[in-house]
Amino acid sequence: MLHVNNISKAFATGRRRIKVLKDISFYVEKGEIVALKGKSGSGKTTLLNCCCGLESPDSGKVICSGIDLKTLSAGQLSRFLRTKTGFVFQQGNLLSYLTVSENISFPLHLNGEKANNIKSRVSELLAIIGMEEAKHALPSGLSGGETLRVSVARALSHKPEMLFADEPTASLDTATGKSVLSLIRDLSRMQKSTVVFSTHDPELLSMADRVLELKDGELKE
């Protein structure tokens, strides 16, 4: 499902060039939930971005959902991201001018889904995340936990094959964080999505099938 083969990535800072990822290789099976742990600044976000195509590695290869991301044109990559992947960001990144329902339906509109299908899917997800009564609310009226639940529903609304989540519980208390990660796990298993998420919270690692650790730019299992 996800095959990362010897990827490296470096960033220039002034006169220096810092190597964030050093010959990283791993494989994620279809339907597997994999946790990526490491200290802040260890390169977790960069690795996730390279895995889903938001960034390109300097060297190496990423094959996601059977597609070599390096071979895609800009237009093909955009379509790949819209249809094959979902992404949950640390702060949710909901569109502030759209309601809860509109945020969830946004990927479906982009993918040209029929109106009846969109309405049905949004109703289904609102029920699953327990936010039917907040469907007309704007993000500014939501708590942190609610924002992340809506973000998870949005990321999975189009039933992507791969879901990436970048420290989705970083801004939440432990109990709320566990509930959000449980939602990610349960929804992804319901629709057979493969999940890779990053965290620095050791209490959340037990919710993954497998744990990978990034340390000094290198990966350890």
C-alpha positions as CSV (number, residue, x, y, z in Angstrom):
1,M,0.0,0.0,0.0
2,L,2.8,2.4,0.9
3,H,6.4,1.6,0.0
4,V,9.1,4.1,1.0
5,N,12.5,3.3,-0.6
6,N,15.6,5.0,0.6
7,I,14.3,8.6,0.6
8,S,16.4,11.5,1.9
9,K,15.5,15.1,2.4
10,A,17.6,18.2,3.3
11,F,16.8,21.8,3.9
12,A,19.1,24.8,3.6
13,T,19.3,27.1,6.6
14,G,21.7,30.0,5.8
15,R,25.0,28.5,4.9
16,R,24.2,25.1,6.2
17,R,22.2,22.3,4.7
18,I,20.5,20.1,7.3
19,K,19.6,16.5,6.3
20,V,16.2,15.8,7.9
21,L,15.6,12.4,6.5
22,K,18.5,9.9,5.8
23,D,17.8,6.9,3.5
24,I,14.4,6.1,5.0
25,S,12.8,2.8,4.0
26,F,9.6,1.1,5.2
27,Y,6.5,-0.6,4.0
28,V,2.9,-0.3,5.2
29,E,0.4,-3.1,4.5
30,K,-3.1,-2.4,3.2
31,G,-5.4,-1.7,6.2
32,E,-2.5,-1.3,8.7
33,I,-2.4,1.5,11.2
34,V,1.2,2.7,11.7
35,A,2.4,5.2,14.3
36,L,5.4,7.4,13.6
37,K,7.0,8.6,16.8
38,G,9.9,11.1,17.5
39,K,10.8,14.3,19.3
40,S,9.7,17.6,18.0
41,G,11.8,18.5,15.0
42,S,12.7,14.9,14.3
43,G,11.3,15.1,10.7
44,K,7.9,13.4,11.2
45,T,6.0,16.1,9.3
46,T,8.5,16.1,6.5
47,L,8.3,12.3,6.2
48,L,4.5,12.3,6.2
49,N,4.5,15.0,3.5
50,C,6.9,13.0,1.4
51,C,4.8,9.9,1.8
52,C,1.6,11.5,0.5
53,G,3.2,13.7,-2.2
54,L,2.9,17.1,-0.5
55,E,6.7,17.3,-0.7
56,S,9.3,15.6,-2.9
57,P,12.3,13.8,-1.4
58,D,15.7,14.7,-2.7
59,S,16.4,11.1,-3.5
60,G,14.7,7.8,-3.3
61,K,11.2,6.7,-4.2
62,V,7.7,6.7,-2.7
63,I,5.0,4.3,-4.1
64,C,1.6,5.1,-2.6
65,S,-1.5,3.1,-3.5
66,G,0.5,1.5,-6.3
67,I,1.6,4.8,-7.8
68,D,5.2,6.1,-8.0
69,L,4.6,9.7,-7.0
70,K,7.7,10.9,-8.8
71,T,6.1,10.0,-12.1
72,L,3.0,12.2,-11.7
73,S,2.6,15.6,-13.3
74,A,1.3,18.5,-11.2
75,G,-2.3,17.8,-12.4
76,Q,-2.1,14.1,-11.8
77,L,-0.6,14.6,-8.3
78,S,-3.5,17.0,-7.5
79,R,-6.0,14.4,-8.5
80,F,-4.1,11.7,-6.6
81,L,-4.2,13.8,-3.4
82,R,-8.0,14.6,-3.9
83,T,-9.0,11.0,-4.5
84,K,-6.6,8.6,-3.0
85,T,-5.4,10.3,0.2
86,G,-6.8,12.2,3.2
87,F,-4.8,14.4,5.6
88,V,-5.5,15.4,9.2
89,F,-3.5,18.4,10.3
90,Q,-2.4,19.3,13.8
91,Q,-4.9,22.2,14.2
92,G,-7.6,20.7,12.0
93,N,-7.2,23.4,9.3
94,L,-10.9,23.7,8.7
95,L,-12.1,26.4,6.3
96,S,-13.2,29.2,8.6
97,Y,-16.0,30.5,6.3
98,L,-17.6,27.1,5.8
99,T,-20.0,25.4,8.3
100,V,-19.2,21.9,9.8
101,S,-21.3,20.2,7.1
102,E,-19.7,22.3,4.3
103,N,-16.2,21.5,5.5
104,I,-17.0,17.8,5.5
105,S,-18.5,17.9,2.1
106,F,-15.7,20.0,0.6
107,P,-13.6,17.1,-0.8
108,L,-16.7,15.5,-2.2
109,H,-17.6,18.6,-4.2
110,L,-14.0,18.8,-5.5
111,N,-14.3,15.2,-6.7
112,G,-17.6,15.9,-8.5
113,E,-19.8,13.7,-6.4
114,K,-23.6,13.9,-7.0
115,A,-25.6,16.2,-4.6
116,N,-27.6,13.3,-3.2
117,N,-24.5,11.2,-2.5
118,I,-22.9,14.2,-0.8
119,K,-25.9,14.9,1.4
120,S,-26.1,11.2,2.4
121,R,-22.4,10.9,3.2
122,V,-22.3,14.1,5.3
123,S,-25.3,12.9,7.3
124,E,-23.6,9.6,7.9
125,L,-20.4,11.2,9.1
126,L,-22.1,13.7,11.3
127,A,-23.9,10.9,13.1
128,I,-20.6,8.9,13.5
129,I,-18.8,11.9,15.0
130,G,-21.8,12.9,17.1
131,M,-22.1,16.4,15.8
132,E,-25.5,16.5,14.0
133,E,-26.6,19.5,16.1
134,A,-23.5,21.4,15.2
135,K,-23.8,20.9,11.4
136,H,-24.5,24.6,10.8
137,A,-21.8,25.9,13.2
138,L,-18.7,27.6,12.0
139,P,-15.2,26.4,13.1
140,S,-14.8,29.5,15.4
141,G,-17.6,28.1,17.6
142,L,-16.0,24.6,18.0
143,S,-13.8,23.3,20.8
144,G,-10.4,21.8,19.9
145,G,-11.7,18.3,20.1
146,E,-14.7,19.1,17.9
147,T,-12.5,20.7,15.3
148,L,-10.3,17.6,15.1
149,R,-13.4,15.3,14.8
150,V,-14.7,17.4,11.9
151,S,-11.2,17.3,10.3
152,V,-11.1,13.5,10.6
153,A,-14.6,13.3,9.0
154,R,-13.5,15.6,6.2
155,A,-10.3,13.7,5.6
156,L,-12.2,10.4,5.3
157,S,-15.4,11.7,3.6
158,H,-14.3,10.5,0.1
159,K,-13.1,7.1,1.5
160,P,-9.4,7.5,0.6
161,E,-7.1,4.5,0.4
162,M,-4.5,6.2,2.6
163,L,-5.0,8.5,5.6
164,F,-2.1,10.6,7.0
165,A,-2.4,12.4,10.3
166,D,0.2,14.8,11.5
167,E,0.2,14.8,15.4
168,P,-3.6,15.2,15.3
169,T,-3.8,15.2,19.1
170,A,-0.9,17.5,19.9
171,S,-3.2,20.4,21.0
172,L,-5.6,18.2,23.0
173,D,-5.7,16.8,26.5
174,T,-5.0,13.1,26.8
175,A,-8.6,12.0,27.1
176,T,-9.8,14.0,24.1
177,G,-6.7,13.0,22.1
178,K,-7.6,9.3,22.7
179,S,-11.1,9.9,21.5
180,V,-10.0,11.6,18.3
181,L,-7.5,8.8,17.6
182,S,-10.1,6.2,18.3
183,L,-12.3,7.9,15.8
184,I,-9.5,7.8,13.2
185,R,-8.9,4.1,13.9
186,D,-12.6,3.1,13.9
187,L,-13.5,5.1,10.8
188,S,-10.5,3.9,8.8
189,R,-11.2,0.3,9.7
190,M,-14.8,0.7,8.8
191,Q,-13.9,1.8,5.2
192,K,-10.6,-0.2,5.0
193,S,-8.3,2.8,4.8
194,T,-4.6,2.5,5.6
195,V,-3.4,5.0,8.2
196,V,0.0,6.5,9.1
197,F,0.0,9.0,12.0
198,S,2.6,10.8,13.9
199,T,2.7,11.5,17.6
200,H,5.0,12.3,20.5
201,D,2.5,11.0,23.1
202,P,3.6,7.5,24.3
203,E,0.0,6.8,25.5
204,L,-1.3,6.8,22.0
205,L,1.2,4.4,20.5
206,S,-0.7,1.4,21.7
207,M,-3.5,2.3,19.4
208,A,-1.3,1.5,16.3
209,D,-0.6,-1.9,14.8
210,R,3.1,-1.0,14.5
211,V,5.4,1.8,15.7
212,L,8.2,3.4,13.8
213,E,10.7,5.8,15.4
214,L,12.5,8.7,13.8
215,K,15.7,9.7,15.5
216,D,18.4,11.9,14.1
217,G,16.9,11.5,10.6
218,E,17.0,7.7,10.7
219,L,14.1,5.3,11.1
220,K,14.0,2.5,13.7
221,E,11.2,0.0,14.3
